[in-house]
Amino acid sequence: MQVEEARRLLVEGLGAGPEPPSPESARRVTAQLAHPGTLGPLVRRLSVGDLELAECVRLSYRHVLGFDKLLLLPGAPRFMLRIHFWHGAAGAVSEDIHNHRCAIASAVVRGRVRMECYEPAADGVPAVAYRETIDGPGGAWRLRRVGDARLRLLHTEQYGAGRSYGLAARTLHRVVSEEPTVTLFLETAPQRSVTDVYVRSRGHVRDCGSVRISGSDPGRTGGNGRAAGTGRSGEARAGGEVRAGGAERADPPPKTPLPPAVYLAELDALAASLGY
């Protein structure tokens, strides 16, 4: 697939009207682009490094949760198409429960992730609520404490290679990857300027009451399922402990840029694994 063809699919799939795209439309186009026969040629084309390399590398980085975020196709403010390389349990840090500024979609190319969806509930586990902002594209995250909260786990779902999901902007979720995994991740047009982050109180990090929804994508259940991580701070990161008395949690550490050689090597390895 040529780069301009992929852009056309994204523009047509997400729509050009004033309304934000639906999670399902984002999921459909992401699943189409994630097919090995489509993604392989596209990644191989990008891996030669002559297409917007400087911009893509500038906005690619090692996430504080331990996975690599590689920008494939910049299209802000309409879309940003990325590859996420999850390196497995060795480098993993648990995500906090969070939502997003926009509708998102994710398709698993290789490996497996587990997604948990949550909702506020008086009988839920205790957590501390934060509002998160970002200092512009590629900028640093900032956290501001909002107050105490309680969240209830709605369901847990496993996603393996070939599966995809779409999530509305405000859906609360967290994603866990315990093995090397590659996902194609789509951010759509922003609908809000902040995200909500919930840090579960120590002693309540093991959730109960999970209900598995067999054979369904949370993004297809009325917009109440969200998934695939864009990145939130983890329980074990620097400054990550929630202290008694509600002390402020430290902002996440700065993003670690990926050197161009690493960016190109990871794309090259992915293209080869897809047979291209």
Disulfide bonds with the S-S distance in Angstrom:
none
